[in-house]
Amino acid sequence: MSQNNDITHEHMLALIQQLNDYSYAYHVKDNPLVPDAEYDRCYRQLQAIEAEHAEWIQADSPTQRVGEKPDSGFENVPHTVPMLSLDNAFDDVSLEDFDQRIRKLLDADSVTYCCEPKLDGLAISLRYEHGRLVRGVTRGDGLSGEDITSNIKTIYSVPLSLRTDTPPPVLEVRGEIYMPKEGFEKLNLQAAERGDKPFVNPRNAAAGSLRQLDPKITASRPLVMCAYSIGYVEGWSQPDSHYEGLLQLGEWGFRINDLMKTVEGAAGCISYYQMLNEKRPNLSYDIDGIVYKVDQIELQEELGFIARAPRWAIARKFPAQEEVTRILGVDFQVGRTGAITPVARLAPVFVGGVTVSNATLHNKDEIARLGVKVNDYVVIRRAGDVIPQVVQVLEDRRVDEDVKSVVFPDACPVCGSDVERVEGEAVIRCTGGLVCGAQLKESLKHFVSRKAMDIDGLGDKLIEQLVDQELLKTPVDIFTLAEKKDRLLSMERMGQKSVDKLLKAIETAKKTQFNRFIYALGIREVGEATARSLTSHFVELDTLMQADQEALVAVDDVGPIVAQHVRVFFEQEQNVATIHGLLAAGIEWEKKAIVDDSDLPLTGKTYVVTGSLSQFSRDQVKEKLQSLGAKVSGSVSAKTDCLVAGEKAGSKLTKAQSLNIPILDEAGVIALLQSYGAV
C-alpha cells in the first residue's frame, strides 16, 4: 500500500474498535451487526494499514489473534489465586445437607445461591492489565497451569481488550473453553474426509485444540469461551454478589451463560437442577452438571475454604453420559424398511441415568471406522433420550486372542431372504419385503394403498390389529380373510356391515392392472412411473421376473441401481412364492397385446399433472395421456413438454412458468384428449 496522508493513527484505532465491536456482537452476543463481507473488507483495510505502519500495531488488534510462530512448548505459570476444585453433590439429599451446613455456619434462615450450568470443557484463567489481555493459562493442577496465550488469542469470544474506558488495573477472569456440538460434528466430518481419527467427544476436541503448538491450528477449531467468575482483581470494587459480577463481565465483553440464575435455598437448587436436566439434551453445547455458589461475596469470604475447595460452592453432576463397558456380542436388527442395523450387546452399565445393555453400531462403515471387535472394551455414550452408541474402542485394553471380528449376515436374520448393499450406500437391507416379519406391517400398508391394490376399508390401524393377531403374515393372507370371518367379527369396531364391506373390497381388488400389481409389491425404488415403464416394456409377468440386468436397464427410466433392486427382488424364492400365491388367490389383470406405440400421437412427449381437477381425477388424466403414448412425470424439468395445471397448482406451476413450458388448464387438457378420441 502506498503512503496515504489521510491515514492517521486515530483512524487505525477507530478501525480496530469497529472490528472488535463487530466480533463481540457476532461471537459473544450471537447478533451480527454486518455481513461477513463487510467485516472482511474492514479487516483487509486494517491489515494494509498495519503493513505500512508496523509501529502502530496494537495488542488488541484483531490481526493479532492468529499468526505468531508455533510454540516449542508451554511455560508453566503459577495462578495468582489457586483454581480450586469443588465438592460434589450426587442427589437431592446431598444438596439439602449442603444448604443446611451453609445456613448453620452463617446462622441464617435462608441463603441465596447463584446456579450456573457446568460446561464440559477446559477451565482457563485470563489476566488483563489495564484492560488488555496479557496471559491465558490452563487450570493445570490448580496451583499453576500452562501459558497458552497465543492459542487463547485465536478465540473470538475472548476479548483482547475490555469494553470499558475505566478497566481495573489487574483483572483475572475464570472461564470454560468448550466446543459447541455443531462445530464438533463438522470437525469430525472434516477429519473423516481426510482419513484422520475423529475426536471422541467435544471436551476432548476442545482440550486437544487448545494445546496445539501451532496457534493457527487452534484458530481453525470452533472454540468458545464462557466466563464463570472473577478470580482476582486489583483497584476495583467488586459488586456485592457473584451474579452481579458475572453481569459486569458481560458488559466488559465476555460471553456469560444465559441460563444462570439466582435461587433461594435447597428447594430452589433442586428445582433448577430439574429444569436444566430437561433442557440438557437440546442445548447446543455439552454440560455435565450444575455449580451452586453462595451468591453474596461477603458471605463467601466469611465461609472461606476447606483443603482445596471452597465451603461456599458445590457441584451437582448429571448422570454420566459416557461409560466404559465390554461388547459381549453383536446382534442384527431389521427395521421396518428392511435396513439391517448392527447392535452391540454390552455388559450392563449405568450411564445417562439408566442401565444400558445395548448400543447401536449404525452400519458396516461405522464399525470399520471405529475398529470395533467382539470382546472389545469400549466407551459408550447416552445423551438424553438418544439411543446409546459406541464412540470409542479402548485398544490398549484389547487382548488379541480374545477378540473376534464382526461378521455381517448374508441372509436376513428374520426371514432368511438375501441381503443387499448398493454401491455407495452404508446400509445393508433385507430383500424379503413381502415376507419379512420385521417389515410386514409397512409392506402390507403399501400393498393395499390407493395407488397399489386399492383395498378400501383395510386401513393402517386394522392392518396392525390383523398382524398383531397373526391373521396376516403375508399379502396372500388378505385374500383368505373371508375364511376367518368369525375372527373379524370379534375384533374391535368390526361389525357385520364393516366386515361385509371389507370382504367385498378385497374381492373387487382381485381385478387390477399389471402396473398396479408390480407397484404394490414394494420393490425398492420402483414407484408408479417405473412400474408402468416395466409393465409396458415386458407386458408379461414371467418375462419381467426372468429379466436380467441388461434387459432391465434397457427399459426407459430404469438405471443400473433400480435394475439391481428389481433383479434381486425376483431372485428371492420367498418373494416368488408369494407372487404365485397371490395369483392362485385370484388376482388377475387384463393381458394387453404388444403394440407398437411409435405412431401414438403423444409418443415422446413428457407431461406433468398437478392441482385439483373437477371432471376427472389426476390419475384418470394421467392414464388417458399415457394411452396416447405420453410419458407422465411427477416433477417439472427442462425436459417437460407440457404441464396440466388444475386449481391450486402451486410450485410446479411456478417452475413451469419460469421455464416457459406450455401450460394447459382442465378445459385445455379435456379438449386435447377429445381431439384424439380419448374421452
SESE-406881 format. One record per residue (C-alpha): x, y, z; residue in three letters. Coordinates in steps of 0.2 Angstrom, whole numbers, plus 5000, padded with zeros to 4 digits. Example, Ala and Ser with C-alpha at 12.3 -4.5 7.8 and 13.67 -1.06 7.14 Angstrom:
<lopas>
506249785039ALA;506849955036SER;
</lopas>
This chain:
<lopas>
500050005000MET;500750174995SER;500850315008GLN;499250405011ASN;499250565021ASN;497350535025ASP;497850385036ILE;498150435054THR;498450335070HIS;496750385076GLU;495950315061HIS;496850145063MET;496250145082LEU;494450185076ALA;494550045064LEU;495149925077ILE;493749975089GLN;492549945075GLN;493149775071LEU;493149725089ASN;491349785091ASP;490849685076TYR;491749525083SER;490949555100TYR;489249565093ALA;489549405082TYR;490449295094HIS;489849345111VAL;488049415108LYS;487649305093ASP;486949465085ASN;487949505069PRO;488049695065LEU;488649675047VAL;488849545034PRO;490449445034ASP;490949535018ALA;490949705027GLU;491949635042TYR;493249555029ASP;493349725020ARG;493749825036CYS;494949685041TYR;495949695025ARG;495949885027GLN;496749865044LEU;498049745038GLN;498549865024ALA;498750005037ILE;499749895049GLU;500849835034ALA;501350015031GLU;501450075049HIS;502049925059ALA;502550035073GLU;500650065076TRP;500149885079ILE;499149865094GLN;499049715106ALA;497149715104ASP;497149725085SER;496049585078PRO;497549545066THR;498549485082GLN;497349345086ARG;498249225074VAL;500049225066GLY;501349205080GLU;502649075077LYS;502248895084PRO;502748875102ASP;504148755106SER;503248705122GLY;502148785135PHE;502848885150GLU;502148835167ASN;501448995176VAL;500849005194PRO;499049065197HIS;498849225207THR;497449145216VAL;497348955215PRO;495948875204MET;495148765216LEU;494148605213SER;492348585220LEU;491548465231ASP;490148365223ASN;488348335227ALA;487548175219PHE;485748195224ASP;484448305232ASP;484848245249VAL;486648305247SER;486148475241LEU;484948495256GLU;486448445268ASP;487548575259PHE;486248705261ASP;485948655280GLN;487848675283ARG;487948845275ILE;486448905285ARG;487148835301LYS;488948915298LEU;488149085294LEU;486749075307ASP;485549115293ALA;483749065289ASP;483949065270SER;485349085258VAL;485349145240THR;486349045228TYR;486949085210CYS;486648925199CYS;487648905183GLU;487748765170PRO;489448675172LYS;490148675155LEU;491048525149ASP;492648605143GLY;494348665149LEU;494548785163ALA;495548945159ILE;496149095168SER;496349265158LEU;497449405165ARG;497049585159TYR;498149735164GLU;497449905161HIS;496149825151GLY;497249725139ARG;497449535138LEU;499249485143VAL;499049305148ARG;497949155146GLY;498349005157VAL;497648825159THR;496948765176ARG;498348635177GLY;498548565195ASP;497548715202GLY;499148805208LEU;499948835191SER;499548795173GLY;500248815155GLU;500348985147ASP;499348965131ILE;499149145127THR;499549135109SER;498149005107ASN;496949095118ILE;497049255107LYS;496349155092THR;494649135101ILE;493549265095TYR;492449265111SER;493949305121VAL;494049495122PRO;495849555118LEU;495349715127SER;493949755139LEU;492549855133ARG;492750005145THR;493650165147ASP;494050135165THR;494649955167PRO;495349885183PRO;497249895183PRO;497349705185VAL;495949585182LEU;495949395181GLU;494449315174VAL;494049125175ARG;493049035162GLY;492748875152GLU;493348855134ILE;492248725125TYR;491748665108MET;489848685103PRO;489048525097LYS;488848585079GLU;490648635077GLY;491248465085PHE;490248375072GLU;490948475057LYS;492648455064LEU;492448265064ASN;491648265047LEU;493248355040GLN;494348235050ALA;493448085042ALA;493648165024GLU;495448175027ARG;495548005034GLY;496148065051ASP;495547995068LYS;494048085074PRO;493948165092PHE;492948055104VAL;491848205112ASN;491848395112PRO;492848415128ARG;494248315121ASN;494148415105ALA;494248575115ALA;495748515125ALA;496648455111GLY;496348615101SER;496948725115LEU;498648635117ARG;499148645099GLN;500948715097LEU;500448805082ASP;499148935086PRO;498448935068LYS;497848755071ILE;496948815086THR;496248965076ALA;495448835064SER;494448755078ARG;492648815083PRO;493048855101LEU;492048965113VAL;492549045129MET;491149075143CYS;491649175159ALA;491049105176TYR;491949205189SER;493149355193ILE;494649265200GLY;495749415206TYR;495549605204VAL;496549755209GLU;496049935210GLY;494149905208TRP;492749865220SER;491849705215GLN;489949705216PRO;489149635232ASP;488549475223SER;489349345212HIS;487949355200TYR;488149545198GLU;489949515195GLY;489549405180LEU;488449535173LEU;489849655174GLN;490949535165LEU;489649535151GLY;489649715150GLU;491549715148TRP;491449595133GLY;491449425139PHE;490149285135ARG;489149235150ILE;487949095151ASN;486149155148ASP;485449005159LEU;486249065175MET;485049125189LYS;484949155207THR;483849045218VAL;483349035237GLU;483848885247GLY;483948695243ALA;482248695236ALA;482748825223GLY;484348725219CYS;483448565216ILE;482148655205SER;483548725195TYR;484348555193TYR;482648485186GLN;482448625174MET;484148615167LEU;484148425166ASN;482648435155GLU;483448565144LYS;485148475143ARG;484848365128PRO;484348515117ASN;485748635122LEU;486948675108SER;488448635120TYR;488848495132ASP;488648515151ILE;489048385164ASP;488248465179GLY;487748625189ILE;488848735200VAL;487948815215TYR;488848965223LYS;488349065238VAL;487949225229ASP;488449365242GLN;490349395241ILE;490449445259GLU;489749285264LEU;490949185253GLN;492349275262GLU;491549235279GLU;491449045274LEU;493149035267GLY;493948865261PHE;494248685266ILE;495848605259ALA;495748645240ARG;493948685239ALA;492848825244PRO;491548805258ARG;490348915248TRP;490148815232ALA;489648645227ILE;489448555210ALA;488048435206ARG;488448315192LYS;487148245180PHE;487148055177PRO;488748015167ALA;488448025148GLN;489947915144GLU;490547755152GLU;491647605149VAL;491047435146THR;491347275136ARG;490547215119ILE;489947045123LEU;489247015105GLY;488447095090VAL;486547065085ASP;485747125069PHE;484047215070GLN;482947235054VAL;482047395053GLY;480347425045ARG;481147475029THR;482247325028GLY;483847415035ALA;484947295045ILE;485747385059THR;487147305070PRO;486847325089VAL;488147295102ALA;487647185116ARG;488547255131LEU;489047205149ALA;487647315158PRO;488247485163VAL;487447635172PHE;487547785160VAL;486447935157GLY;485347895172GLY;484847715166VAL;485647545164THR;486147515146VAL;486447335139SER;486347385120ASN;487147515109ALA;486947555091THR;488447525079LEU;487447615065HIS;488247515050ASN;489647425042LYS;490647585038ASP;490547645056GLU;491147485063ILE;492647495051ALA;492947675056ARG;492947635075LEU;493847475073GLY;492547385084VAL;492847195088LYS;491847075099VAL;492547075117ASN;493247245115ASP;493147375129TYR;492347525123VAL;491647705128VAL;489847715126ILE;488847875126ARG;487047915130ARG;486348095130ALA;484548125135GLY;483448005125ASP;484647975112VAL;484947795108ILE;486647745116PRO;488047725104GLN;489847665104VAL;491047815102VAL;492747745105GLN;493747575106VAL;495047565120LEU;496347475110GLU;497547475124ASP;496447355134ARG;496247235119ARG;496847055121VAL;497047005103ASP;496746815106GLU;495046865114ASP;494346975101VAL;493346925086LYS;492847025070SER;491047075067VAL;490346975053VAL;488847035044PHE;487446915039PRO;487246855021ASP;485446825024ALA;484046925034CYS;484046865052PRO;482146875052VAL;481546795036CYS;483146725028GLY;483046825012SER;484646885004ASP;485347055010VAL;485847184998GLU;487047334999ARG;487047464985VAL;488747534980GLU;488947704988GLY;487747665002GLU;488247615020ALA;486647525024VAL;486347345020ILE;484447285018ARG;483347135018CYS;482647105001THR;481147005008GLY;479947145010GLY;478447045006LEU;478846905018VAL;479946985032CYS;479146995049GLY;480047155053ALA;479447245038GLN;477747165037LEU;476547305043LYS;477347435032GLU;477447325017SER;475547275019LEU;475047465021LYS;475947495005HIS;475147344996PHE;473347395000VAL;473647584997SER;472547684984ARG;473847684970LYS;474347504973ALA;472947364976MET;471747504982ASP;470847394995ILE;469547515004ASP;469247485022GLY;470947405026LEU;471747555034GLY;473347565044ASP;472647535061LYS;471647375055LEU;473247305047ILE;474147325063GLU;472747235073GLN;472747095060LEU;474647075060VAL;474647085080ASP;473346945080GLN;474346845067GLU;472946845054LEU;474046925042LEU;475846855039LYS;476046895020THR;474946985007PRO;474246825002VAL;473346815019ASP;472246965014ILE;471346865001PHE;470946725014THR;470146835027LEU;468446785021ALA;468846615028GLU;469146695045LYS;467546805046LYS;467146755064ASP;468846815069ARG;468546985060LEU;466847005068LEU;467646985086SER;468847125083MET;468547305090GLU;467447415079ARG;467147275066MET;465347245065GLY;464347145051GLN;464247295039LYS;466047335041SER;466647165038VAL;465547135023ASP;466147295016LYS;467947245018LEU;467747075011LEU;466847144996LYS;468347274993ALA;469547134994ILE;468647034981GLU;468547184970THR;470347214972ALA;470747054963LYS;470447134947LYS;471847254945THR;473147324932GLN;474847244929PHE;475747404934ASN;474747424950ARG;475247254955PHE;477047274952ILE;477047444961TYR;476047354976ALA;477547234978LEU;478547364986GLY;480147334976ILE;481447464982ARG;481447624972GLU;480047564960VAL;478747694960GLY;477147714950GLU;478047784934ALA;479447654935THR;478147514937ALA;477247574922ARG;478847584912SER;479247404917LEU;477547334913THR;477347424897SER;479047364891HIS;478947174897PHE;477047154896VAL;477146984903GLU;477446954922LEU;478546794919ASP;479646894906THR;479847034919LEU;480346914933MET;481646824922GLN;482446984915ALA;484247004918ASP;485247164922GLN;485547214904GLU;483747184899ALA;483147294914LEU;484247434910VAL;483547444893ALA;481947504900VAL;481547684899ASP;481947774915ASP;482747614923VAL;484547644928GLY;485847514935PRO;485347534953ILE;483447514950VAL;483847364939ALA;484847284953GLN;483447314965HIS;482147234953VAL;483347084949ARG;483747044967VAL;481947054972PHE;481346924959PHE;482846814964GLU;482146784981GLN;481246614982GLU;480046684996GLN;479546834985ASN;479246724970VAL;478146604981ALA;477146754987THR;476846814970ILE;476246644964HIS;475146634980GLY;474346804975LEU;473946744958LEU;473246574965ALA;472146684976ALA;471346754961GLY;472246914957ILE;472246954938GLU;472347094926TRP;471947114908GLU;473347054897LYS;473747184884LYS;474347144867ALA;476147204862ILE;475847364852VAL;476947474843ASP;476647644851ASP;477847744840SER;476347804830ASP;475347864845LEU;475048054845PRO;475948094861LEU;477447974860THR;479048064865GLY;478148194875LYS;478348224894THR;476848284904TYR;476648334922VAL;474948344930VAL;474648444946THR;473248544955GLY;471448494958SER;470348444943LEU;468448434944SER;467948324929GLN;469248194931PHE;470448144944SER;472348174941ARG;472647984940ASP;471247974926GLN;472048114916VAL;473748034918LYS;473147864911GLU;472247944897LYS;473848044892LEU;474847884894GLN;473647794882SER;474047914869LEU;475947874871GLY;476448014883ALA;477647994897LYS;476948064914VAL;478248134926SER;478048184944GLY;479148334943SER;479448484931VAL;481048504922SER;481848574906ALA;481348404898LYS;479448434902THR;478448464886ASP;476848524895CYS;476048554912LEU;474248514916VAL;473848634930ALA;472148624939GLY;471648734954GLU;473048774967LYS;474448704956ALA;475748784967GLY;477648774965SER;477548664949LYS;476648794940LEU;477848924946THR;479348824939LYS;478448784923ALA;478148974920GLN;480049014924SER;480548884911LEU;479248944898ASN;478448774897ILE;476748764889PRO;475348754902ILE;473548684900LEU;472148714912ASP;470748574914GLU;469748634899ALA;471348634889GLY;471848454893VAL;470048394890ILE;470048474873ALA;471748394869LEU;471048224874LEU;469448244864GLN;470448294849SER;471248114850TYR;469648024855GLY;470247984872ALA;468748054881VAL;
</lopas>
